[in-house]
Amino acid sequence: MLELTRRLLVAAEGGEPVLLASILDPGRESLTAGARLLVERDGSRMGSLGDPALDELVAAARDDLFRRHAAETVYLADGALSPRTVAGGAAIYLEVVEAKPEILIVGAGHIGRSLAKLADFLDFQVAILDDREEFADARVVPEADQVICDDYEAAIDRFPIGPSTSVVMVTRGHKQDEIALRRVLGRGAGYVGMIGSKRRTATVLSHLKDEGFDAGDLAAVRTPIGLDIGAETPEEIALSIMAEVLMLRRGGTGAPMYRRPAGLRD
C-alpha cells in the first residue's frame, strides 16, 4: 500500500501518469469497497481490485483512459465496464493521476487575461507571455502562475511543451501569431490554437506550409479558435476557447447534451 501511494505522489508531482482504479461500491459482486489497482501505460500493475478478470478489463481500457485523461465512474455489468448505472453492479472509479494540465497563453491582451482567469479557475497551471512590459505584469494578471515578458521566439523556445500543454495564441496581430506558431509546431503540444478570422489564419498557415512545416502539424492547429457559441466579449471568447481545450482533452464531441424522452417531446 505504501508503494502504491508513493507511485501516486510521483505521478501527481509531474512523473509519468498512472491509472488508478478503486472500488466505490461492490454491489452484488464479491469485491471489497476501497480495493485499488494501479495500471501503468505499458500494462504493468500494482495492487488489485480483488478479481483478476476485472483487473484485466481495467488494464485493457487503459489506452483510451490515458488518452482522455479520464476521471469517471463506471459499472460492472455482464463482465463488461459500462458508463451507465447498473442495478446491483459494482461501481468503479477510474482516474488518470497526473500533474495539473498547463496552458501557455501567448498574448496578454483582453482575451489573454480572460483566458488566464478561466484557466486558473479550471485548475490549469497558467503561463502567460507578452513582449510588452505593461501587459506582461503579474499585477495585471494575478491568476497566472508564471508571467513572462520577453521576445516571443526566445520565450517559447525555452518553454517546456509536452502532451499536457495547451498553447493558445491570442496576440495583438497576425505577425506575432505567426512568429509564435512557428516556434510551437512539431513540439508535441496537446492543443495548439490560434485566434483570428478564417482569411487571416489561412494566410498564416499558408506561409508556414510554404516554409516546409509538416502538413499534419498544421492540420492539427485549431483555427479559427474555440467552439461556436456566438461569443462576442473577451470573457465569452475565453469560454469558447477553454470549452474546446477541454473537449479535446477529455474526448468530447461538442454536441449539445439536450434530449427528451419520447413522451415529453412536442
N, C-alpha and C positions, 0 to 999 in steps of 0.2 A: 504493500500500500504506500509506503514511504517513497519507493522508487517511482511509482505511478504519479504521485503528487509532484515529485521533482521534475518529471518529464513535462507535466502540465505547466509548471512555472517557467521552464526553459522556452516552451512554445509561446507563452503569453508575453515573454520578455524579448521576443524577436527571433527566437530559434525556429527551426523547421516546424511548420504547423503539424498538428496531430489531431486525429478524430477521437472524440470521447463519446462513448455510448453509455447511458445509465438507465437502469430500470426504475421508472417512476411508479408504475402500478403493475404488479404481476398478473392481475386479472384472474382468469381461471388456470393460468399456466403454473407449473411447479417452479417458479422463479422467486427470487428474493429482491424486494424493493431495496434500492441502493447499490445493487451489484453494478460494477463498472468494467468497461473494456476500452483499452486504447488501441487504435489501429494506425499504423504509420502509412505513408504513401506507398511504400513497397509491399504492403500487406502484412508485415510483421506485427505481432500483437503483444499486449501486456494485460493481464487480468482476464476476466471472463464474465459474461452475463449469466452464467450458470447453465447454459445449454449450447453444446458445440454447434448444433445446426443454426441456432440464432446468431452465434458468433460469426459463422460463415456468411450468413445473409448480410450482416452489417459490413463485413470486410469486402464482400462482393460489390457493395454500393459505394465504396469509398471514392472512386474516381469522380463520380457525379457530385458527391457531397463536398469534396475538396474544391471542385470547380465552382460550386455555388456558394462557397464559404457558409455552409449550412448551419442553421441553428433552429431545429424544429422537432416536434413530437410526432412520432409515427406509431402505428399499431400493428400488432402481430395478428394476422388472420389467415387461416388455412396455409400455414407455412410460408407466408409472404409478408412483406412490410407494406403497409398502406398508409397514406396520409389522412385517411378518413377514420373517424371514430368507429370502433368495432365493439359491439356489446360483448363484454366478457373477455375481450382481447387485451393482451399485455400492452402497456404504454411505455414506449422507449424514447428517451430524449437523446437526440444526436446533435453534436456541436463540434464544428471545426475550431479548435482552440489555437489562436494565433495573436500576433501583435495587432494593435489597432491599425486599421487601414489609414493610409496617408494621402493627402491631396496637396499638390503643388499648384497654386493659383498664380498664373503669370499675368500680372496687371492688377494694380491696387486702386483702380477707379471705383465708381459707384457699384458696379456689378461685382467686381472682385471683393470689395468689402462685405457686400451682402452674402456672397458665397462663403467667406470666412466665418461669418456668424452662423450660417445654417450648417456648414460642415462641422463646426465645433459642437453645435447642438446635437448633431448626429454621431458624435463621438469619433470623428476623424482626427488624426494628427494633422494639423494645418500649418502649411508653409505658404507664405505669400511673397512674391517677388515683383519689384518695380525698380526702374533705373532713376526715379525721381525721388529725392530725399523727402519732399513734402508729402509724398504718398506712402513711401515705404517707411513708416514711422509706427512704432509699437503703440504710441499713444492714440493713433488714428485707427489701428486695427488690433485692439487688445485681445480679441478672441484667438488670434494666431499664436501658435506655439513657436513659430520662427518667422521673423520679418527680415527679408533680405533686400538690401539696397545695393545694386551692383549692375554691371553690364549684363544683359540677358544671356549672351553666349557663354561668358565665363561662369556665371552663377549656375546655369543649367548643366554645364559640363561637370561641375563639382557635385551637383545634387545627386544622391543615390536613388536611382529609379529602378523599380522592380515590379513583379506581378501584382503587388498590393498597392501600387502607386497610381493614383489618378492625376493626370495633368490636364489642366483647363487653361486655355489661352483666351484671355479677355483684355487684351492690351488696348492702347488708345488708337491703334491703326494697323492696317493690313501688313505694313512693312515690318513692324515689331512682331506681329503674329508669325509671319513667315520666318523671321530670324529664330524665334523660339521653337517653332515646329521643326526646323532643320536640325536643331540640337537634340530633339526628343525622339525623332523617328529611329526605329531599329534598336531601341534600348529596353524593350520588353515591358513597357508600362501596361498595367491592366486596363487603363482607359486613357484615351487621348481625345480631347475635344477642342474645337476652335470656333469662336463666335464669328458671326458675320453673315452677310447676305449670300444667297446662292451664287451670284455673279462674282462677288469678292472672293469667296472661299474657293470657287472653281479656278480662279486665276492663280491663287497661291498654290493649289495642288498641281496645276498645270506646270508652273515654274519648277516645282520640285521633281515632277516626273521627267521634265526635260533635263534636269541635272543628274538623272540616273538613280533616284531613290526607288527602293523596292515597291512594286505595284501593290503587293499585299499590305505592306505597312501603310501606304497612302489610302488604300481602301478601308482600312480599319479606323481612320480618323473620323470621329463623329462631327460632321459639319454640314450644314448649319447645326448648331449645338442644341441639345435639350429635346424634351417632349413637347408636342403641340398642345398647350393648354391655354392658348390665347394670351400668353404673358406679355405685359407691357412695361411695368415698373421694374427697377433693378431687383427688388425683392422677389417679384414674381418670376423674373428670368432666372434668378438663382434657384428658385424652387424647381423650375423646369429642368435646369441642368442637373441638380442633385438627384432628381427623380430618375433621370436617365442613367446617371452613375450607379445608383442603387439597383436599377432594373438589370443592368448588365452584370453587375457584381453578383446579384442573387439569382440570376437566370430567369427573371420575369419576362413578361411579354409586352407590358404597357397597355394591354387591353383593359377596358372597363370590367370591374368585377360585378357590376349590376346584373341581377337576374331576378325573376319572379316565378314561383311555381305556376303551372298552367292555370290552376284555379283562381289565381289572383291577377291574371293578366286581363287587360281590357278586351 
